[in-house]
Amino acid sequence: MIKLNHLIKEHLIYEGLIHSVSMERFQELVERWAIVNDKVEIIPRKDNKITLQFTSNPTLKEIDNLLRFINTLGWYISAYFIVGDKMVWKKFVKDDFIQGYSDKTLAAFQAEAKFDLEMPYLEFDILYHISPSVNDEKIQTIGLVPKSLSKISYHPERVYFTRTQDEAKYVAEQFHKRDITVVQFSVYQIDIKAARRNNAQIRLFNDPNFENGIYTLSNIPPEYIKFLEKVTV
């Protein structure tokens, strides 16, 4: 019963979170979707945008259904490309697009995420975390517990990670700039793969405000956390 209550609590934490599915999940779901799966090719891009390239012209009904489906994934169409338009992407405004579509041939849509992207778990085995060393005893006792770092705008409480140990040290420098009285930090290694095996509700998201930054809304128990070193800024 305790385990069940824990899983229910973890699920409810994420239930109200507005987010966009990962690029990989977007591609998987749209390719499996029956309405236009024989008319569109999904092409992920390095700029976190996705090109939907059409192999045959979709009907307005198919386009409307596709737009609705993409919206449920937390994405939207930002631009479109019409065959014969001199290789120019145009800003997508639904009403204007539909009004002028009857005699056009659609080549491609450009999709962008509305919110923070959920990260694919297979990409990570180990992550890193930085914290003022004054928190060492608490972390060793109860693990990492989400906290909000924003005093200007609201965000759900989070635990932040980096992909590398050096990036964690860089974050320590940024923390120090915000509070120059804090000079000693501890770097931790997180076995996120093992933590995920223990709790399948743990989900990771990309932080667009910090390159390569990652966060979760879940607690990370101490058995998956390893102290690495202290850093003085």
Secondary structure, DSSP 8 states (H G I E B T S, - for coil): -HHHHHHHHHHHHHHT---B--HHHHHHHHHH-TTTTTTEEEEE-TTSEEEEEESS---HHHHHHHHHHHHHTTEEEEEEEETTSTT--EE--HHHHHHT-TT--EEEEEEEESS-BB--GGG-S-EEEEEEGGGHHHHHHH-B--B---SSS----BEEEBSSHHHHHHHHHHHHHH-TT--EEEEEEE-HHHHHHH-TT---EE-TTSTT-EEESS-B-GGGEEEEEEEE-
